[in-house]
Amino acid sequence: MRTRRGQDRLTPREIETLSWVAAGKSYWEIAVILGITERTVRFFMSNARRKLNVVTNPQAVAEALWRKLVANPHNATEPT
C-alpha cells in the first residue's frame, strides 16, 4: 500500500509481526504464534524495516513506536 506521498504503508501483518518483535519475541516464537514459517516472519520484518527506512529491528521498533503504529509493550496493563 502506498500513501499519497508515495511512501509504502505497513501491512496489517507487518504491523502485527513488528508488535511481537517489540514485545521481545524471537522470530521462531512469532512464527509459532502466527502459524507461519520463520522465513515469512523474516520477510515481514525485512519489508517493515525497508518501509520504515531503518536497518535494524530495534530501529524499526523505535520508529514504529514513534509513529504510534504499535503499542508500547512496557505500558501494557496486567489483566485483573
N, CA, C and O atoms as a GROMACS GRO file, in nm:
protein
  320
    1MET      N    1   0.084  -0.118   0.000
    1MET     CA    2   0.000   0.000   0.000
    1MET      C    3   0.088   0.125   0.000
    1MET      O    4   0.194   0.128   0.064
    2ARG      N    5   0.044   0.225  -0.071
    2ARG     CA    6   0.120   0.349  -0.077
    2ARG      C    7   0.035   0.464  -0.023
    2ARG      O    8  -0.086   0.468  -0.042
    3THR      N    9   0.103   0.558   0.043
    3THR     CA   10   0.036   0.678   0.091
    3THR      C   11   0.038   0.780  -0.022
    3THR      O   12   0.095   0.755  -0.128
    4ARG      N   13  -0.022   0.894   0.001
    4ARG     CA   14  -0.024   0.999  -0.101
    4ARG      C   15   0.116   1.048  -0.134
    4ARG      O   16   0.141   1.091  -0.247
    5ARG      N   17   0.206   1.043  -0.041
    5ARG     CA   18   0.342   1.091  -0.064
    5ARG      C   19   0.428   0.986  -0.132
    5ARG      O   20   0.546   1.009  -0.156
    6GLY      N   21   0.371   0.871  -0.165
    6GLY     CA   22   0.446   0.768  -0.233
    6GLY      C   23   0.520   0.674  -0.140
    6GLY      O   24   0.590   0.584  -0.185
    7GLN      N   25   0.505   0.695  -0.009
    7GLN     CA   26   0.571   0.606   0.086
    7GLN      C   27   0.490   0.478   0.100
    7GLN      O   28   0.367   0.480   0.094
    8ASP      N   29   0.560   0.369   0.120
    8ASP     CA   30   0.491   0.243   0.143
    8ASP      C   31   0.435   0.240   0.285
    8ASP      O   32   0.503   0.278   0.380
    9ARG      N   33   0.312   0.193   0.297
    9ARG     CA   34   0.249   0.174   0.428
    9ARG      C   35   0.272   0.031   0.472
    9ARG      O   36   0.276  -0.060   0.389
   10LEU      N   37   0.286   0.011   0.601
   10LEU     CA   38   0.299  -0.125   0.653
   10LEU      C   39   0.165  -0.197   0.642
   10LEU      O   40   0.059  -0.138   0.664
   11THR      N   41   0.172  -0.324   0.607
   11THR     CA   42   0.050  -0.406   0.602
   11THR      C   43   0.011  -0.442   0.745
   11THR      O   44   0.094  -0.433   0.835
   12PRO      N   45  -0.113  -0.483   0.766
   12PRO     CA   46  -0.153  -0.527   0.900
   12PRO      C   47  -0.065  -0.641   0.953
   12PRO      O   48  -0.034  -0.644   1.072
   13ARG      N   49  -0.025  -0.733   0.866
   13ARG     CA   50   0.058  -0.845   0.910
   13ARG      C   51   0.199  -0.798   0.948
   13ARG      O   52   0.258  -0.851   1.042
   14GLU      N   53   0.253  -0.701   0.877
   14GLU     CA   54   0.384  -0.645   0.913
   14GLU      C   55   0.376  -0.574   1.047
   14GLU      O   56   0.467  -0.585   1.129
   15ILE      N   57   0.267  -0.502   1.070
   15ILE     CA   58   0.249  -0.433   1.198
   15ILE      C   59   0.234  -0.536   1.311
   15ILE      O   60   0.292  -0.518   1.418
   16GLU      N   61   0.160  -0.641   1.287
   16GLU     CA   62   0.142  -0.745   1.388
   16GLU      C   63   0.276  -0.810   1.421
   16GLU      O   64   0.308  -0.832   1.538
   17THR      N   65   0.354  -0.841   1.318
   17THR     CA   66   0.486  -0.902   1.339
   17THR      C   67   0.576  -0.806   1.415
   17THR      O   68   0.646  -0.847   1.508
   18LEU      N   69   0.575  -0.680   1.377
   18LEU     CA   70   0.656  -0.579   1.445
   18LEU      C   71   0.615  -0.564   1.591
   18LEU      O   72   0.700  -0.540   1.677
   19SER      N   73   0.487  -0.576   1.619
   19SER     CA   74   0.438  -0.569   1.758
   19SER      C   75   0.495  -0.682   1.842
   19SER      O   76   0.532  -0.661   1.957
   20TRP      N   77   0.502  -0.802   1.784
   20TRP     CA   78   0.560  -0.914   1.857
   20TRP      C   79   0.710  -0.896   1.878
   20TRP      O   80   0.763  -0.933   1.983
   21VAL      N   81   0.779  -0.840   1.778
   21VAL     CA   82   0.922  -0.811   1.795
   21VAL      C   83   0.939  -0.708   1.908
   21VAL      O   84   1.030  -0.721   1.990
   22ALA      N   85   0.853  -0.607   1.911
   22ALA     CA   86   0.859  -0.506   2.017
   22ALA      C   87   0.836  -0.568   2.154
   22ALA      O   88   0.890  -0.520   2.254
   23ALA      N   89   0.758  -0.675   2.158
   23ALA     CA   90   0.731  -0.743   2.285
   23ALA      C   91   0.845  -0.837   2.325
   23ALA      O   92   0.840  -0.899   2.431
   24GLY      N   93   0.947  -0.847   2.239
   24GLY     CA   94   1.064  -0.927   2.275
   24GLY      C   95   1.062  -1.071   2.226
   24GLY      O   96   1.146  -1.152   2.266
   25LYS      N   97   0.969  -1.104   2.139
   25LYS     CA   98   0.960  -1.241   2.089
   25LYS      C   99   1.063  -1.265   1.978
   25LYS      O  100   1.096  -1.175   1.902
   26SER      N  101   1.112  -1.389   1.972
   26SER     CA  102   1.204  -1.427   1.865
   26SER      C  103   1.126  -1.455   1.738
   26SER      O  104   1.003  -1.470   1.741
   27TYR      N  105   1.196  -1.462   1.626
   27TYR     CA  106   1.129  -1.494   1.500
   27TYR      C  107   1.060  -1.630   1.509
   27TYR      O  108   0.949  -1.647   1.460
   28TRP      N  109   1.126  -1.726   1.571
   28TRP     CA  110   1.067  -1.859   1.585
   28TRP      C  111   0.939  -1.852   1.667
   28TRP      O  112   0.838  -1.911   1.629
   29GLU      N  113   0.942  -1.779   1.781
   29GLU     CA  114   0.822  -1.766   1.864
   29GLU      C  115   0.708  -1.698   1.788
   29GLU      O  116   0.593  -1.738   1.799
   30ILE      N  117   0.742  -1.594   1.712
   30ILE     CA  118   0.640  -1.524   1.634
   30ILE      C  119   0.580  -1.617   1.529
   30ILE      O  120   0.459  -1.617   1.507
   31ALA      N  121   0.664  -1.697   1.466
   31ALA     CA  122   0.616  -1.792   1.366
   31ALA      C  123   0.515  -1.889   1.427
   31ALA      O  124   0.411  -1.917   1.368
   32VAL      N  125   0.545  -1.939   1.546
   32VAL     CA  126   0.455  -2.032   1.614
   32VAL      C  127   0.324  -1.961   1.650
   32VAL      O  128   0.216  -2.015   1.629
   33ILE      N  129   0.334  -1.841   1.705
   33ILE     CA  130   0.215  -1.765   1.745
   33ILE      C  131   0.124  -1.737   1.626
   33ILE      O  132   0.002  -1.753   1.635
   34LEU      N  133   0.184  -1.695   1.515
   34LEU     CA  134   0.104  -1.656   1.398
   34LEU      C  135   0.071  -1.772   1.305
   34LEU      O  136  -0.009  -1.756   1.212
   35GLY      N  137   0.133  -1.888   1.329
   35GLY     CA  138   0.106  -2.003   1.245
   35GLY      C  139   0.165  -1.990   1.105
   35GLY      O  140   0.106  -2.036   1.007
   36ILE      N  141   0.282  -1.927   1.098
   36ILE     CA  142   0.352  -1.908   0.971
   36ILE      C  143   0.495  -1.959   0.986
   36ILE      O  144   0.535  -1.998   1.096
   37THR      N  145   0.571  -1.958   0.879
   37THR     CA  146   0.709  -2.003   0.889
   37THR      C  147   0.799  -1.891   0.939
   37THR      O  148   0.765  -1.773   0.928
   38GLU      N  149   0.912  -1.930   0.993
   38GLU     CA  150   1.010  -1.831   1.038
   38GLU      C  151   1.058  -1.747   0.920
   38GLU      O  152   1.086  -1.628   0.935
   39ARG      N  153   1.068  -1.809   0.804
   39ARG     CA  154   1.109  -1.736   0.684
   39ARG      C  155   1.010  -1.624   0.651
   39ARG      O  156   1.050  -1.515   0.609
   40THR      N  157   0.882  -1.650   0.669
   40THR     CA  158   0.780  -1.548   0.645
   40THR      C  159   0.792  -1.434   0.745
   40THR      O  160   0.773  -1.318   0.710
   41VAL      N  161   0.822  -1.467   0.870
   41VAL     CA  162   0.844  -1.363   0.971
   41VAL      C  163   0.961  -1.275   0.927
   41VAL      O  164   0.952  -1.152   0.934
   42ARG      N  165   1.069  -1.337   0.882
   42ARG     CA  166   1.185  -1.260   0.834
   42ARG      C  167   1.146  -1.170   0.716
   42ARG      O  168   1.191  -1.056   0.707
   43PHE      N  169   1.062  -1.223   0.626
   43PHE     CA  170   1.015  -1.146   0.512
   43PHE      C  171   0.936  -1.024   0.557
   43PHE      O  172   0.960  -0.913   0.509
   44PHE      N  173   0.842  -1.044   0.650
   44PHE     CA  174   0.762  -0.932   0.702
   44PHE      C  175   0.851  -0.826   0.767
   44PHE      O  176   0.831  -0.706   0.747
   45MET      N  177   0.948  -0.871   0.846
   45MET     CA  178   1.035  -0.775   0.914
   45MET      C  179   1.128  -0.702   0.816
   45MET      O  180   1.156  -0.584   0.833
   46SER      N  181   1.173  -0.772   0.715
   46SER     CA  182   1.256  -0.708   0.613
   46SER      C  183   1.177  -0.599   0.542
   46SER      O  184   1.227  -0.489   0.520
   47ASN      N  185   1.052  -0.630   0.507
   47ASN     CA  186   0.966  -0.529   0.444
   47ASN      C  187   0.940  -0.412   0.538
   47ASN      O  188   0.943  -0.296   0.495
   48ALA      N  189   0.913  -0.441   0.664
   48ALA     CA  190   0.885  -0.336   0.761
   48ALA      C  191   1.007  -0.244   0.777
   48ALA      O  192   0.993  -0.121   0.779
   49ARG      N  193   1.126  -0.303   0.789
   49ARG     CA  194   1.247  -0.220   0.802
   49ARG      C  195   1.267  -0.131   0.680
   49ARG      O  196   1.301  -0.014   0.692
   50ARG      N  197   1.244  -0.188   0.561
   50ARG     CA  198   1.259  -0.110   0.438
   50ARG      C  199   1.158   0.005   0.434
   50ARG      O  200   1.194   0.118   0.402
   51LYS      N  201   1.033  -0.024   0.466
   51LYS     CA  202   0.928   0.077   0.462
   51LYS      C  203   0.948   0.186   0.567
   51LYS      O  204   0.911   0.301   0.545
   52LEU      N  205   1.007   0.149   0.681
   52LEU     CA  206   1.035   0.246   0.787
   52LEU      C  207   1.169   0.317   0.766
   52LEU      O  208   1.204   0.407   0.842
   53ASN      N  209   1.243   0.274   0.663
   53ASN     CA  210   1.372   0.333   0.630
   53ASN      C  211   1.473   0.319   0.743
   53ASN      O  212   1.541   0.415   0.779
   54VAL      N  213   1.482   0.198   0.798
   54VAL     CA  214   1.578   0.168   0.904
   54VAL      C  215   1.652   0.040   0.868
   54VAL      O  216   1.617  -0.029   0.772
   55VAL      N  217   1.757   0.010   0.946
   55VAL     CA  218   1.841  -0.105   0.916
   55VAL      C  219   1.819  -0.220   1.013
   55VAL      O  220   1.821  -0.336   0.971
   56THR      N  221   1.797  -0.192   1.139
   56THR     CA  222   1.790  -0.297   1.240
   56THR      C  223   1.649  -0.308   1.299
   56THR      O  224   1.566  -0.218   1.286
   57ASN      N  225   1.625  -0.421   1.365
   57ASN     CA  226   1.495  -0.440   1.432
   57ASN      C  227   1.473  -0.339   1.544
   57ASN      O  228   1.363  -0.284   1.555
   58PRO      N  229   1.574  -0.312   1.630
   58PRO     CA  230   1.550  -0.211   1.733
   58PRO      C  231   1.513  -0.074   1.675
   58PRO      O  232   1.430  -0.002   1.731
   59GLN      N  233   1.576  -0.038   1.563
   59GLN     CA  234   1.540   0.088   1.498
   59GLN      C  235   1.397   0.082   1.446
   59GLN      O  236   1.323   0.180   1.455
   60ALA      N  237   1.356  -0.032   1.391
   60ALA     CA  238   1.221  -0.048   1.339
   60ALA      C  239   1.118  -0.036   1.452
   60ALA      O  240   1.015   0.029   1.436
   61VAL      N  241   1.148  -0.098   1.565
   61VAL     CA  242   1.058  -0.090   1.680
   61VAL      C  243   1.048   0.055   1.728
   61VAL      O  244   0.938   0.104   1.753
   62ALA      N  245   1.162   0.122   1.740
   62ALA     CA  246   1.162   0.262   1.786
   62ALA      C  247   1.082   0.350   1.691
   62ALA      O  248   1.003   0.433   1.735
   63GLU      N  249   1.102   0.333   1.562
   63GLU     CA  250   1.030   0.412   1.462
   63GLU      C  251   0.880   0.383   1.466
   63GLU      O  252   0.799   0.475   1.458
   64ALA      N  253   0.844   0.256   1.480
   64ALA     CA  254   0.703   0.218   1.487
   64ALA      C  255   0.637   0.274   1.613
   64ALA      O  256   0.522   0.316   1.610
   65LEU      N  257   0.710   0.274   1.724
   65LEU     CA  258   0.658   0.333   1.847
   65LEU      C  259   0.639   0.483   1.830
   65LEU      O  260   0.537   0.538   1.871
   66TRP      N  261   0.737   0.548   1.768
   66TRP     CA  262   0.731   0.693   1.748
   66TRP      C  263   0.613   0.730   1.658
   66TRP      O  264   0.546   0.830   1.680
   67ARG      N  265   0.589   0.647   1.556
   67ARG     CA  266   0.477   0.672   1.463
   67ARG      C  267   0.344   0.620   1.517
   67ARG      O  268   0.240   0.635   1.453
   68LYS      N  269   0.349   0.560   1.636
   68LYS     CA  270   0.229   0.503   1.701
   68LYS      C  271   0.164   0.393   1.616
   68LYS      O  272   0.042   0.380   1.613
   69LEU      N  273   0.248   0.316   1.549
   69LEU     CA  274   0.199   0.202   1.472
   69LEU      C  275   0.180   0.080   1.561
   69LEU      O  276   0.098  -0.006   1.533
   70VAL      N  277   0.258   0.074   1.668
   70VAL     CA  278   0.248  -0.036   1.766
   70VAL      C  279   0.240   0.024   1.905
   70VAL      O  280   0.287   0.136   1.929
   71ALA      N  281   0.181  -0.051   1.995
   71ALA     CA  282   0.170  -0.007   2.134
   71ALA      C  283   0.300  -0.036   2.207
   71ALA      O  284   0.370  -0.132   2.175
   72ASN      N  285   0.332   0.046   2.304
   72ASN     CA  286   0.450   0.025   2.386
   72ASN      C  287   0.424  -0.094   2.478
   72ASN      O  288   0.335  -0.087   2.563
   73PRO      N  289   0.499  -0.205   2.461
   73PRO     CA  290   0.472  -0.324   2.542
   73PRO      C  291   0.499  -0.302   2.690
   73PRO      O  292   0.450  -0.378   2.774
   74HIS      N  293   0.576  -0.200   2.724
   74HIS     CA  294   0.607  -0.173   2.864
   74HIS      C  295   0.495  -0.094   2.934
   74HIS      O  296   0.496  -0.081   3.057
   75ASN      N  297   0.401  -0.042   2.858
   75ASN     CA  298   0.288   0.031   2.916
   75ASN      C  299   0.163  -0.055   2.926
   75ASN      O  300   0.058  -0.008   2.969
   76ALA      N  301   0.175  -0.181   2.885
   76ALA     CA  302   0.059  -0.271   2.890
   76ALA      C  303   0.019  -0.297   3.034
   76ALA      O  304   0.105  -0.311   3.122
   77THR      N  305  -0.110  -0.304   3.058
   77THR     CA  306  -0.157  -0.331   3.193
   77THR      C  307  -0.180  -0.480   3.210
   77THR      O  308  -0.213  -0.550   3.115
   78GLU      N  309  -0.161  -0.527   3.329
   78GLU     CA  310  -0.183  -0.668   3.362
   78GLU      C  311  -0.332  -0.695   3.374
   78GLU      O  312  -0.405  -0.612   3.428
   79PRO      N  313  -0.378  -0.808   3.325
   79PRO     CA  314  -0.520  -0.841   3.342
   79PRO      C  315  -0.553  -0.858   3.492
   79PRO      O  316  -0.472  -0.909   3.570
   80THR      N  317  -0.671  -0.816   3.529
   80THR     CA  318  -0.711  -0.828   3.671
   80THR      C  319  -0.804  -0.942   3.693
   80THR      O  320  -0.847  -0.966   3.805
   0.00000   0.00000   0.00000
